[in-house]
Amino acid sequence: MIAEIRKDHLGAGSSLLRRILRAAALLLLLFLTPSSQAAEQNVNDALRRASEFILRNQDDKGAIFELKAGGQKQTAMTSLAILALTSLGHQPSDASPEGQALKRALAFVLRPEAQESDGYFGDEDGSRMYGHGITALMLAEMLGMGADATQDELIRTKCRKAVELILRAQKVPKNDGNRGGWRYTPDSGDSDMSVTVWQTMALRAAKNAGIDVPKDAIDQAIGYIKRCYDGESDKRGGVPSGGFGYTGKGRDLSTTSEGMLALQVCGEYESTEVLGASERLLREGLRPGEKWFYYLSYYYAQGMYQRGGKHAETGKRVVAETLLPLQHGDGFWEGRGSEEKQGGKIYATSLAVLSLAVKNHFLPIYQR
């Protein structure tokens, strides 16, 4: 029954699924050892404090961004925060402070000026195709979960237009190496892994939710991601491993995590690329010194969970052990390097929440 409900991403099915998962989480606590219960409680406490920080940074228009730092990329940051709050089991229809914050945040993203007439979300706030992919993914995940029927219909309309923009951008003429991917703007003639994965996740979530997404679009995205894979052999144990690059073959940890998650979300669970990337990540784990550490943490956590077994177990433990000591007393996380610090605390905190909340399985796109 639960498997069937998971396929129903709309309306009452989503609400019922969340109630079932909440009950399952409570039952699971009964079977945990005292030490594992303590570890679980530490994660829950961290997520609660992070949620409170996110709510404190919502303005009177509903936007969620780092208030003290000014309003950069407000639509994209608000969309990322919506995903984070929803991953904790909150819904816009809830009467709780979190539910009401989600309702107002969605209304902010759905305002007319946020989306261009052609469906583009990345212009008004300067977030480009990164922000467009994040917002499109969020809308696809929120289909059937609006505060009321009117908001639900608006979510569907704007999500469909956002998906159509992604599909048109993929069709821009490109050479063989870049075909199937996306980059900074809808008319870009090249591609990169990070932008491509956000669009791929958005397309897959939309397709799961019943929006028309041609199979060929997913297949082309898979093709681009696989062309960025660089296989290698672990000379220490002979276990095949490898990674993905940013604009071509490579093995950066962040892009390796991105590629592994995207391929699994697209059904490529046992592909050579997924197996090789997961072995490398199992061996190397998370590095707080990485330039885009929270980006890496998010994709690492979700990708290892999708892989299952020892990868999921290791990923959950490593993410908690790495992230919890980095949380500030006020509940936020902050970029480790100068580049990532520019993203702000809402960016880092939302990604940290999505990393730690894998265990909840509330967002359909991340369900295994």
C-alpha positions as CSV (number, residue, x, y, z in Angstrom):
1,M,0.0,0.0,0.0
2,I,2.8,2.5,0.9
3,A,4.5,1.8,-2.4
4,E,1.3,2.7,-4.2
5,I,0.8,5.9,-2.2
6,R,4.4,6.9,-2.9
7,K,3.5,6.9,-6.6
8,D,0.6,9.3,-5.9
9,H,2.3,12.7,-5.7
10,L,-0.9,14.7,-5.8
11,G,-3.5,16.0,-3.3
12,A,-4.6,13.7,-0.5
13,G,-2.0,11.1,-1.4
14,S,0.8,13.4,-0.5
15,S,-0.8,14.3,2.9
16,L,-1.6,10.6,3.7
17,L,2.0,9.6,2.8
18,R,3.4,12.2,5.2
19,R,1.1,11.0,8.0
20,I,2.2,7.4,7.4
21,L,5.9,8.3,7.3
22,R,5.6,10.3,10.5
23,A,4.0,7.3,12.2
24,A,6.7,5.1,10.8
25,A,9.4,7.4,12.2
26,L,7.9,7.2,15.7
27,L,7.7,3.4,15.5
28,L,11.4,3.3,14.4
29,L,12.5,5.1,17.5
30,L,11.1,2.2,19.6
31,F,13.7,-0.1,18.0
32,L,16.7,2.1,18.2
33,T,19.4,1.4,20.8
34,P,20.0,4.1,23.4
35,S,23.1,5.3,21.6
36,S,21.4,5.4,18.2
37,Q,18.4,7.2,19.9
38,A,20.7,9.8,21.2
39,A,22.3,10.3,17.8
40,E,18.9,10.5,16.2
41,Q,17.8,13.1,18.8
42,N,20.9,15.2,18.1
43,V,20.0,15.3,14.4
44,N,16.4,16.2,15.2
45,D,17.5,19.0,17.5
46,A,19.8,20.4,14.8
47,L,17.0,20.3,12.3
48,R,14.6,22.0,14.7
49,R,17.0,24.9,15.3
50,A,17.7,25.2,11.6
51,S,14.0,25.4,10.9
52,E,13.6,28.2,13.5
53,F,16.5,30.1,11.9
54,I,14.9,29.8,8.4
55,L,11.6,31.1,9.8
56,R,13.3,34.1,11.5
57,N,14.6,35.1,8.0
58,Q,11.3,35.4,6.3
59,D,10.3,39.0,5.4
60,D,6.8,40.5,5.3
61,K,6.5,39.6,1.6
62,G,7.1,35.9,2.3
63,A,10.6,35.8,0.9
64,I,13.1,33.7,2.8
65,F,16.7,35.0,2.5
66,E,19.4,36.2,4.8
67,L,17.8,39.4,6.0
68,K,20.9,41.0,7.5
69,A,22.9,40.4,4.3
70,G,20.3,42.0,1.9
71,G,18.2,40.5,-0.8
72,Q,20.2,38.5,-3.3
73,K,18.5,35.8,-5.4
74,Q,15.4,35.9,-3.3
75,T,13.2,33.6,-5.4
76,A,15.9,30.9,-5.6
77,M,16.7,31.1,-1.9
78,T,13.1,31.0,-1.0
79,S,12.5,28.0,-3.2
80,L,15.5,26.2,-1.6
81,A,14.2,27.1,1.9
82,I,10.7,25.7,0.9
83,L,12.3,22.4,-0.1
84,A,14.2,22.3,3.3
85,L,11.1,23.0,5.4
86,T,9.0,20.5,3.4
87,S,11.7,17.8,3.9
88,L,11.0,18.1,7.6
89,G,7.3,17.1,7.0
90,H,5.8,20.6,7.0
91,Q,3.1,21.5,4.5
92,P,1.6,24.9,3.4
93,S,-1.9,23.7,4.6
94,D,-0.6,23.2,8.2
95,A,-1.8,25.7,10.8
96,S,1.7,25.6,12.4
97,P,4.2,28.5,12.1
98,E,6.1,26.4,9.6
99,G,3.0,25.7,7.5
100,Q,2.0,29.3,7.4
101,A,5.6,30.3,6.5
102,L,5.5,27.8,3.6
103,K,2.2,29.3,2.4
104,R,3.6,32.8,2.3
105,A,6.9,31.6,0.8
106,L,5.0,29.9,-2.0
107,A,2.9,33.0,-2.6
108,F,6.2,35.0,-2.9
109,V,7.6,32.6,-5.5
110,L,4.3,32.5,-7.4
111,R,3.9,36.3,-7.7
112,P,3.7,37.4,-11.4
113,E,7.0,39.3,-11.6
114,A,9.1,36.3,-10.5
115,Q,8.6,34.4,-13.7
116,E,9.1,35.8,-17.2
117,S,6.4,35.3,-19.9
118,D,8.5,32.6,-21.5
119,G,8.6,30.6,-18.2
120,Y,12.0,31.7,-17.0
121,F,12.6,32.1,-13.2
122,G,16.3,33.1,-13.3
123,D,16.1,36.6,-14.6
124,E,14.2,38.7,-12.0
125,D,16.4,37.7,-9.1
126,G,19.6,37.1,-11.1
127,S,19.9,33.4,-10.2
128,R,20.0,32.4,-13.9
129,M,19.5,28.7,-14.8
130,Y,20.7,27.6,-11.3
131,G,17.8,29.4,-9.7
132,H,15.4,28.3,-12.5
133,G,16.2,24.7,-11.9
134,I,15.8,25.0,-8.1
135,T,12.5,26.8,-8.4
136,A,11.2,24.4,-11.0
137,L,12.1,21.4,-8.8
138,M,10.5,23.0,-5.8
139,L,7.2,23.6,-7.7
140,A,7.2,20.1,-9.1
141,E,7.6,18.7,-5.5
142,M,4.8,21.0,-4.3
143,L,2.2,19.9,-6.9
144,G,-1.0,19.0,-5.0
145,M,0.4,20.4,-1.8
146,G,-0.6,24.1,-2.0
147,A,-2.5,25.8,0.8
148,D,-5.7,25.6,-1.2
149,A,-7.1,24.8,-4.7
150,T,-6.2,28.2,-6.1
151,Q,-2.6,28.0,-5.0
152,D,-2.4,24.4,-6.3
153,E,-3.6,25.5,-9.8
154,L,-1.1,28.3,-9.9
155,I,1.7,26.0,-8.9
156,R,0.8,23.6,-11.7
157,T,0.6,26.4,-14.3
158,K,3.9,28.0,-13.4
159,C,5.6,24.6,-13.1
160,R,4.5,23.6,-16.5
161,K,5.8,26.8,-18.0
162,A,9.1,26.4,-16.2
163,V,9.4,22.8,-17.5
164,E,8.7,24.0,-21.1
165,L,11.5,26.6,-20.7
166,I,13.9,23.8,-19.6
167,L,13.0,21.7,-22.6
168,R,13.4,24.5,-25.1
169,A,16.8,25.4,-23.6
170,Q,18.0,21.8,-24.0
171,K,17.2,22.1,-27.7
172,V,19.6,25.0,-28.3
173,P,22.2,23.8,-30.9
174,K,25.3,22.4,-29.2
175,N,28.3,20.3,-30.2
176,D,28.4,16.6,-29.4
177,G,30.2,17.2,-26.1
178,N,27.6,19.6,-24.7
179,R,24.4,18.2,-26.3
180,G,21.7,17.2,-23.8
181,G,22.9,19.5,-21.0
182,W,22.3,23.1,-19.8
183,R,24.3,26.0,-18.6
184,Y,23.9,29.6,-17.2
185,T,21.2,30.9,-19.5
186,P,18.4,29.4,-21.6
187,D,20.2,30.2,-24.8
188,S,23.7,28.9,-23.7
189,G,25.5,26.9,-26.4
190,D,27.5,24.9,-23.8
191,S,26.7,22.8,-20.7
192,D,28.0,22.1,-17.2
193,M,27.2,19.4,-14.7
194,S,25.8,21.6,-11.9
195,V,23.2,23.4,-13.9
196,T,22.4,20.2,-15.8
197,V,21.7,18.3,-12.7
198,W,19.2,20.9,-11.3
199,Q,17.3,20.8,-14.6
200,T,17.4,17.0,-14.7
201,M,16.0,16.8,-11.2
202,A,13.3,19.3,-12.0
203,L,12.3,17.4,-15.2
204,R,12.2,14.1,-13.4
205,A,10.2,15.5,-10.5
206,A,7.7,17.0,-12.9
207,K,7.4,13.8,-14.9
208,N,6.7,11.9,-11.7
209,A,4.0,14.4,-10.8
210,G,2.2,13.9,-14.1
211,I,3.5,16.8,-16.2
212,D,4.4,15.9,-19.8
213,V,8.2,15.5,-20.1
214,P,9.4,13.6,-23.2
215,K,11.5,10.5,-22.5
216,D,14.0,11.8,-25.1
217,A,14.7,14.8,-22.9
218,I,15.6,12.7,-19.9
219,D,17.7,10.3,-22.1
220,Q,19.7,13.2,-23.6
221,A,20.4,14.6,-20.1
222,I,21.6,11.1,-19.0
223,G,23.8,11.0,-22.1
224,Y,25.5,14.3,-21.2
225,I,26.0,13.3,-17.6
226,K,27.6,10.0,-18.6
227,R,30.0,11.8,-21.0
228,C,31.3,13.7,-18.0
229,Y,32.3,10.4,-16.3
230,D,35.9,9.5,-15.9
231,G,36.5,5.9,-14.7
232,E,39.6,4.7,-12.9
233,S,40.7,1.7,-10.9
234,D,41.4,1.7,-7.2
235,K,44.8,0.2,-7.2
236,R,44.6,-0.5,-3.5
237,G,41.7,-3.0,-3.8
238,G,41.0,-3.3,-7.5
239,V,37.4,-2.0,-7.0
240,P,36.3,0.0,-10.0
241,S,35.7,3.7,-9.1
242,G,35.5,7.0,-10.9
243,G,33.8,10.4,-10.9
244,F,32.2,13.1,-12.9
245,G,33.7,16.4,-14.0
246,Y,32.2,19.9,-14.3
247,T,32.3,20.6,-18.0
248,G,33.8,17.3,-19.2
249,K,35.5,14.2,-17.8
250,G,36.7,14.7,-14.2
251,R,36.5,13.4,-10.7
252,D,35.7,16.4,-8.4
253,L,33.8,15.2,-5.3
254,S,31.0,17.6,-5.7
255,T,30.3,16.9,-9.4
256,T,30.8,13.2,-8.7
257,S,28.0,13.4,-6.1
258,E,25.8,15.4,-8.4
259,G,26.1,12.9,-11.3
260,M,25.6,9.9,-9.1
261,L,22.3,11.3,-7.7
262,A,20.9,12.5,-11.0
263,L,21.5,9.2,-12.7
264,Q,19.8,7.2,-10.0
265,V,16.8,9.6,-10.0
266,C,16.6,8.8,-13.7
267,G,16.6,5.1,-13.0
268,E,20.2,4.3,-13.7
269,Y,20.7,2.6,-10.4
270,E,23.1,-0.1,-11.6
271,S,25.0,1.8,-14.3
272,T,28.8,1.6,-14.5
273,E,28.9,5.3,-13.7
274,V,26.8,5.1,-10.5
275,L,28.7,2.0,-9.2
276,G,32.0,3.7,-9.8
277,A,31.0,7.0,-8.3
278,S,29.5,5.4,-5.3
279,E,32.6,3.4,-4.5
280,R,34.7,6.5,-4.7
281,L,32.4,8.4,-2.4
282,L,32.3,5.5,0.0
283,R,36.0,5.6,0.2
284,E,36.6,9.4,0.4
285,G,33.4,10.7,2.2
286,L,32.9,14.4,2.9
287,R,35.6,17.0,3.2
288,P,34.7,20.2,5.1
289,G,37.6,21.9,3.3
290,E,36.0,21.5,-0.1
291,K,35.3,24.7,-2.0
292,W,31.5,24.0,-2.3
293,F,31.2,21.8,0.8
294,Y,27.4,22.2,1.4
295,Y,26.7,21.6,-2.2
296,L,28.7,18.4,-1.9
297,S,27.0,17.4,1.3
298,Y,23.6,17.7,-0.2
299,Y,24.3,15.6,-3.2
300,Y,26.4,13.2,-1.3
301,A,23.7,12.5,1.3
302,Q,20.9,12.1,-1.3
303,G,23.1,10.0,-3.7
304,M,24.4,7.6,-1.0
305,Y,20.8,7.2,0.3
306,Q,19.6,6.2,-3.2
307,R,22.5,3.7,-3.5
308,G,21.2,1.9,-0.4
309,G,22.9,-0.7,1.8
310,K,26.3,0.1,3.2
311,H,26.5,3.3,1.1
312,A,23.3,4.6,2.7
313,E,24.3,3.6,6.2
314,T,27.8,5.2,5.8
315,G,26.4,8.3,4.2
316,K,23.9,8.9,7.0
317,R,26.6,8.5,9.6
318,V,29.2,10.6,7.9
319,V,26.8,13.5,7.1
320,A,25.6,13.7,10.7
321,E,29.2,13.4,12.1
322,T,30.4,16.1,9.7
323,L,27.6,18.6,9.7
324,L,26.4,18.7,13.4
325,P,29.7,20.2,14.8
326,L,29.5,22.9,12.1
327,Q,26.1,24.2,13.1
328,H,26.2,27.6,14.8
329,G,24.3,28.2,18.0
330,D,21.6,30.3,16.3
331,G,20.7,27.2,14.1
332,F,22.4,28.2,10.9
333,W,25.3,26.8,8.8
334,E,27.6,29.0,6.8
335,G,29.8,28.5,3.8
336,R,33.3,27.3,4.5
337,G,35.2,29.0,1.8
338,S,35.0,32.5,0.3
339,E,33.1,31.3,-2.8
340,E,30.4,29.4,-0.8
341,K,30.0,32.2,1.8
342,Q,28.7,34.4,-1.0
343,G,25.6,32.1,-1.1
344,G,24.6,33.2,2.4
345,K,23.4,31.3,5.4
346,I,20.0,30.4,4.0
347,Y,21.7,28.6,1.1
348,A,24.1,26.7,3.4
349,T,21.4,26.0,6.0
350,S,18.8,24.8,3.5
351,L,21.3,22.4,1.9
352,A,22.4,21.1,5.4
353,V,18.8,20.5,6.3
354,L,18.2,18.6,3.0
355,S,21.4,16.6,3.8
356,L,20.3,15.6,7.3
357,A,16.6,15.1,6.5
358,V,17.2,12.2,4.1
359,K,15.9,9.9,6.7
360,N,12.5,11.4,6.6
361,H,11.7,10.6,2.9
362,F,9.0,13.3,2.7
363,L,10.0,14.8,-0.7
364,P,9.0,12.4,-3.5
365,I,12.0,13.1,-5.7
366,Y,14.3,11.8,-3.0
367,Q,12.4,8.6,-2.2
368,R,14.2,5.4,-3.2
